[in-house]
Amino acid sequence: MEAASKSLVDFAIQALAHASSLNNIPALAQRGAVSFELFLGGGPDPLITRERAMQNSLFAAVAAAGALMGLYADDPTCRPSSIAEETRKRSVERIPPKSKPAR
């Protein structure tokens, strides 16, 4: 990457975790996205994912890609503690992520 040789600071790419990007998560991670952001509330309505089944699918896809998931939960109706507990339970059962190639 040309940008990497010219950069004076470390940088990373964050991508959107949403139903519209679910099938692209592996490719986005492979191309350099190191984390994904899941909007639970408080952000632009088209970006918010409220359906628990879709949230679970997004968590699974991000974990399988070996990336991190960030949560944007600026909504009093969301209960991040219950989501964190669900994530913890799932992480105990998950297969370790594939190792990423060195950059």
N, C-alpha and C positions, 0 to 999 in steps of 0.2 A: 504494500500500500504506500503510495506516495505521501499521503498525509501523515502517516506514522513516522516517516523519516524526517519530517519537517516540524513535528509537534514538539513544543517545549513543556507541555503538561500532559498528564495521562488523561485519556478520555474514553468514554464508553457510549454505547448506543442503547437507548431504551425504546421499546416498541409497545404498542397498544395490545392488551389482552382483551379481546372482544369476540363475539360470535362471528363477526366479519373477518377476523384474522385467525380463527382457530386452525384452519387447515394450513395456514402459512407459518405457524409458529416454528416448526422444525427448520424450515428454510431461512427464516429470519434469524434464528439462533446460529445457524451454520454460517450465515453471512455477517455475523458480528454483533447481533443484539445480545447483550449480556443480562438484561433484565426486561421484564414486561410489567406494565401498569394496568391494574384492574380497577375500574371506577365502580364503586358500590353506591355512590350517591354524591350529591353536592356539586357535581361537574356538569358539563353539557349533557342534556338528556339523551341525545343519540349515542353517547359513549358509555352510558351507565348499563351495567349488567346486573339485573335484580334476580334473575331466575337461578335458583340454587343448582339445578342440574347443569346449566351452562357454566356457572362458576366452577363446579367440580371438574368439568371437562377441560376448562382452561387451566386450572391448577395441575391437572394430570399431564396436559400437553407441555406446559412449561417445565415441569419436573422431568419429564421424559427427555426434553431437549437439554437438560443440564443447566438451565438458567434460573434466575431468581424472579420471584413475583413480588411486586410492590402493590399495596392497597391504598386507594384513595377513598376514604370512608367519611367524608365530611357531610354526614347526614345523621341526625339524631335517631332516625328510625333503624339504622344499621347497628348491628351488635358485633363489632369486630372481635370481641372475646370469644363468641361462639364460632365465628369463622376460623379464628386461630386454633381453637380446640379441634375443629374438624380437620384442619390442615395437619395438625400434630398427629392425629389418629391416622390420617392417610400416609404421612411420611414414614410411619413405623412399618407400613406394609409395602412401601414402594421399592422398586428395584433401583439400585444406585444408578445415577445418570451416567451416560457415556462420557468418556473423557474427551475434552476438546483438544484439537490440535494446537500446538504451540504457535504463537504469532510472532 
